[in-house]
Amino acid sequence: MEKYKYIIVDDEPIFHLKLNSHFNDYPYYSCAATFHNPEKALNYLKENKIDLVFLDIEMPEMDGFQFLEALQQDVFVVILTAYPVKYGFAAHKYYEENLFFYTNKAQLLYFFPKIIARFEKLFAEKEMIDRIQKLAKNETYTFPKKVDNKTLLLTDIRILEVVGHHLILKMRRGEEYVFRMTFGEVKKFLPPHLFFHIRRNIIINIMYVTAFNDVTICLDDAHFVVTTIMNKNIISDLKVAIQALRN
């Protein structure tokens, strides 16, 4: 099943064939188009959603840097050039924008798995950020049970702790509420972009995270050591989610 679409912008036809051959082991990628003329590629991007662009620098009509300056679409770009030393310094400033990999065409075979791995990581982070920002702006979440006919907002919950068949809600103003509810029932209604399962029986709202490192997460005076088995993925996703909320 197709997942990612890419285009190639390079004035050497033989390089199109060579680059496409590297995708034989990556069935989830599809080459949407190839271009010898960068201006035509820019026009194509205005009308079509593409995830990844492979870009040459030295081309007759427009060089790769001029292409990046004119690029208005949010797309990841790899520069593959025969002259990496010559253009390395000039390419550096574009790492803050679309460019995420720069390398020598002669070393494409060696770097290709690294390019794919880095792209997929960045793509997943971007999807998470887009989802979090969209949901955070457009939705209001409420706890499914009321307290004295009072509706509880999920955004007011700092920590959820499950003890046996009971759920303890720890609220932002210090209140605590106890409900009879299993862990499975709890996770069904929690938006995953706000609530992270950091320990066997602990879920936190990332809106209240004040500090974290590779093993510890802090919510004001509450400190949690992240379960080792969950540590790597949680910290990585947590960083992306907090960045999205704060942007």
Number of C-alpha atoms within 10 A of each C-alpha: 7 9 9 16 16 19 23 23 28 25 20 12 12 9 15 19 11 12 16 15 11 13 15 10 8 12 11 12 18 16 15 13 14 21 19 18 16 24 17 12 20 18 11 15 18 12 8 10 14 20 18 21 22 20 26 24 22 16 16 10 12 13 16 21 18 13 18 18 10 11 17 12 15 13 17 19 23 19 21 22 23 15 14 17 11 10 15 13 9 10 18 13 10 15 12 8 13 18 20 17 20 21 19 14 17 13 12 17 12 9 15 15 13 13 16 13 11 13 19 13 10 14 17 13 18 14 10 17 21 14 14 21 17 13 14 16 9 7 7 10 14 14 16 11 11 11 11 6 7 8 12 16 14 20 18 18 22 22 21 24 18 20 15 11 10 14 21 17 21 18 18 13 9 9 9 13 11 15 13 11 15 14 19 8 10 15 14 9 13 17 15 13 22 21 22 22 17 22 17 12 13 18 22 23 22 22 17 18 17 13 11 17 11 12 15 15 21 17 18 10 6 11 14 15 15 22 15 11 10 14 16 13 9 19 20 12 17 20 14 18 25 18 13 20 17 8 7
